[in-house]
Amino acid sequence: MTTRDLTALIISFVYASGLIIIAEVIRRQRGYSQEFTRKIVHVGAGMWVIGVLGLFEHWYIGIIPFASFIFVNYIVWRYKLLGAIDAEDSTPGTVYFALSITILFVCFWRTGSPSDLGYIAAAGTMAMTWGDALAAIIGKVWGRHKYTVGTSTRSLEGSLAMFIASGTAMFLVLQLAPGSALAPLASPLGLGVSLTAALVAALIATGAEAVSPHGMDNISVPLISGLAVFATVMALG
């Protein structure tokens, strides 16, 4: 482990702790709902993959924060230690989200290698980070046209928000990350490849979110989105 990796680990855990503390303070002092503060943590945690890509020197050290929060989130969920994250009836969605991010980065992230595809892991994470968050908000506030698939009930408005938000977030990652400081050895993707991969993955992610039981979308959406992006990018060269 290098000094850079150690510094990045410290920053990552300080960031995560600060995010949770801020959410808990907002919930208690401002009276915001648990659902609202949970989304703050959800988006903040998902966006930190960008920081991880830029800070760590070795990928196998960089996955430590993700992997550790699989267990931390489980303890928090199991014993309901933080009201800002888990209500009494909350699913272990935060555990699944940490697990899915860990799997994606283990599969695709290779610092210092021309085969580094960490940006694909980041794109898969963005589908859940922004797509799910905005789908939930839009669906709750403006969702008027409901539909049910299996045990999952969604709204057309929420699903449209999921498609637009996840597609936009993935496109930005695919277009901006390869060849940048986040993935310096990765070859930049053309505009057409980035847009096509983002749209294909967004469509698949929207379908996965629609059919996944409550909480399970935290693992199905990132993994399926990441695989869809990978398959499309490879197919288009």
N, C-alpha and C positions, 0 to 999 in steps of 0.2 A: 504494500500500500504506500503510495507516495503522499507527500505533504498536500498536494492538490486534492487527492482523493479524500484525505482526512478532513481537510477544510470543507470540501463539498458535503461530506457526511454531516458535519456539525451544522452547516447552513441548512441542510435538508431537514434535520430533526428540529432545529429552532423554528424554521418556517412552518412545519407541520404543527408544532406545539402552539405557535403564535396564532395560527389559523383557527385552531380549536378553541383557544382562549377567547379570541375576538368573537367567535360565533356564540360562545356561552355567555359572554358579557352582553352582547346584543340581545340575546334571548331574555336574560334576566332583567337588564336595565331598561330595555325598550319594549319588552313585552311581545316581541315578534314570535310567531309560531315556530314550533319545532320543524315543521316542514320547510319553512323559509330558511332557517339557519342551517338545516341539513343540506340545502341546495348551495349555500355559500361554501360550506366545507367541500361539497361534491365538486363544484367548479374550481375552487382554489386548489384542491388536491390534484385534479386532472390536469390543470395548467402547469403544475410543477414539473411535469415530464419535460417541458421545454428547458427549465432550469437544469434538470438532471443531465440532459443531452449536452448542454453547454459547459457544465462544471466538472464532470468527472473525467479522469484520464483513462480509467479502466472500467469497461462495462460490467465486469463481474463484481466490482465494488459498488458501482452505481445502482445495481438492482437491490442492494441491501435495504434501503429505505422502503421500497415497495414490498419486499418480502416480509420485513419485520412488521409492517402494518397489517398483514394478514392476521397475525396473532394478536396484535394490539387491538385491532378493530373487533376481533372476535370477543376478547375479554370485555371491551366496552359495551358491545351489543349484549353479550350473555348476562352481564350484571347491571346493565342500564346505568352506567356510570356517568354519562354525559347527556343531559337533556337536550342539548343543542343538536345532537346527532341521532339519538335513538329514543323513540317513544315506547310505551309498553307493548304496543302491537307492531313495532318495526320489524321488518325482515332483516336478515343478515346481508343486506345489499352492499354495505360498505366493505364487508369481508370479501364478497365476490368481486367487487371493483378492484381492490388491491390485488387479488389473485389473478384477475384477467390481465392487469397491467404487468405484473411480474412475468406471466407466461409470454406475453407479447415481446417484452424486452429481452427475455432469455432467448427467444427464437430468432429475433431479428437484429439486435444491437451488437455490433462488433467494432468497438473503438479502435482506431489505428489501422483499419483494414479497408481495402477497396470494396470488400463485400459487405460493408456496413450498411444495414437497412434499418437503422434505428428510427429513421423518419417514418417508416411504415408502421412501427409500433406506436409512434406518437400520433399518427393519423388515426389509427384504430381507437386510441384513447380519446381523441377529440370528438369522435362520433358519439361517444357516451357522455363526455363532459358537457358539450354544448347542445347536442341533439336532444338528449334525454331531459336536460334541465329546462330548455325552452319548450319542449313538447309538454312537459308537466305544467308549466306556468300558463302557456297559451291554452292548453286543453282545459285547465281548471277555470280560467277566467272567461274564455270565449268559446269553449267547446260546446256546440249545440247539436251537432250531428254525430250521435253515438253509434258505435258498432261493436259487436262482440265476436271474438274468435276464441273458441274453447272457453277458458275461464277468465280470459282477459277482455276487459272493456276499455275501449279507447274512443277518441273523437277524431273526425276527419281533420278538424282544425289543428289538433295536437300532432297528428301524423304528418300534416303538411309542414308544420313548424319543425318537426324532427328531420324531415327530408332536407329542408332549406338550410337549417342550422348545421347539421352534420356534414352536408355536402360542402358548404362554404368553409367550415373549419378544416375539413380534410384537404380541400383544394389549396388553401393557404399554406398548410404544412408541406404538401407535396411540391408546391411551386417554389417555396422560399427556403426550405431546410436543406435539401441536397446541394452540396457544394458550398454551404455557408459554414459558420463556426459550429453549427449544431451537427453537421455531418460533412466535414471537410473533404473526405476522400470519396464521397458518393458522387456519382455523375448527376448533374442537374437534369431534371425531366423537362421535356418540352411542354408547352402550354396545352397542347391537345391531349397528351398522355395524362397530365395532372388532372385536367378537367374531366376526361372520360373516366379515369379511375375513381375520382371523387363522386361522380354522379352514379356510377354503378354501385359503389360501396354504400352510398347514401340510400339508394333504393332498397338494397338488401338489408341495411341496418334498420330502415323504417319498418320493413316487414318483420324482422326479428323482434323489434321492440313491440310490435303490435300483437304478436302471438306468444311472447314470453310471459309466464306467470309473474305476478308482482314480485319484484326483487331480483328475479333471475335474469332480467335484461342487463343487469350490471356485469354479468359475465358473458352472456350470449352476444350482445351488441358489439363490445370492443373486439372480441375474438373473431367474430364473423366479418366485421368491417375490416380488420387487419388482413385477414385472409383474402377478402375480396379485392382490396387494394393491391396486395402482393400479386395475386393471379392476373389482374388487369395490367399492371405495370410490366410483368414478365411477358405477357401475351403481346403487348404493344411494343416491347423492346425498349 
